Amino acid sequence: MKHKVLLCLLLVLSVGLAQAQKLDSPKNTAAATADTIQIKGLIIIKGKNEKGRTSYKFYNDTAYARTKLKKNLQTRWFVFDLGFNNFIDRSEYGGASFLAYYPNTTSLYNSGMPASKSYDYSAVGLATFAPRSGSEPLTPSEFKLITGKSINFNIWLFEQRLNITKHKLNLLYALGVEMNNFRYARNITYQPGYPTTIIRDSVEFSKNKLFAEYVSIPVMLNFNSNPARPGRAFQASIGVSGGYLIKSRTKQISEERGKVRKTDDFNLNKWRFGLTSELGYGPVKLYGNFALTPLHDYGLQQYPFSIGLRFNGF
């Protein structure tokens, strides 16, 4: 009987030692020392691999994403755009050049100039805005832009997305400022005053740009293919945008005059209305804007557009 009791005690002791060795194995040590960090929908697990080295594993928390879907209104703060500007030019250069040669034929193009020149995009309006002599006719190449240096930078103070149908169809809107740089390749100069005129300058500029800043509100209809997994979702948005001019200036740099800045409205259209869109997959977003109103109040009929990358958006 004593031998049986002793045998049972030895058996229990051996099982206990085996269990202790199992708990002290590298795999369980790694599990015991593993550290988990969660940043919103991202789970980071810190542990040790089979060689005892520190390792990190990353996971997407789909439960977090689904919890967010319970909110019908979501907000993003400080969304940024970085892209390039250009414009489509529909100005009547042919008529303006004809008037430069035959200045007494104004009535053929305009039976009578209105008291206010606003919204006059006729040949007469263009000839008044950018007068040229008959020997130096006005041409579209004078307003050619350096696209790579015509930067568009936008700051959206906030962007909100309102659920319409199952978070796949949403209303997207924002409030912010759009800053547009038009870097001219030719030596033209805006002369402030009323009426503003654009002259062909005799100075060679190393930098010649027009800057226009608007406070804007875009409103878009948004489609999201996979609301529960934003990192794998295709998104497309299209809508309209309205803006008001709050600042405009020119900056020129030359050897003869140095650095010259002028602040004026420069005959720019105070109000701007246009189309806006967004296209993206996961965190990569592209945006595009096209103005339906001309850049200038009269004379030049140029319709700006911009394309680029969007950061920190939905």
Secondary structure, 3 states (H helix, E strand, C coil): CHHHHHHHHHHHHHHHHHHHHHHCCHHHHHHHHCEEEEECCEEEEEEECCCCCEEEEEEECHHHHHHHCCCCEEEEEEEEEEEEEEEEECCCHHHHHHHHHCHHHHHHHCCCCCCCCCCCCCHHHHHHHCCCCCCCCCCHHHHCECHHHCEEEEEEEEEEEEEEECCCEEEEEEEEEEEEEEEECCCEEEECCCCCEEEECCCCCCEEEEEEEEEEEEEEEEEECCCCCHHHCEEEEEEEEEEEEEEEEEEEEECCCEEEEEECCCCECCEEEEEEEEEEECCEEEEEEEECCCCECCCCCEEEEEEEEEECCC
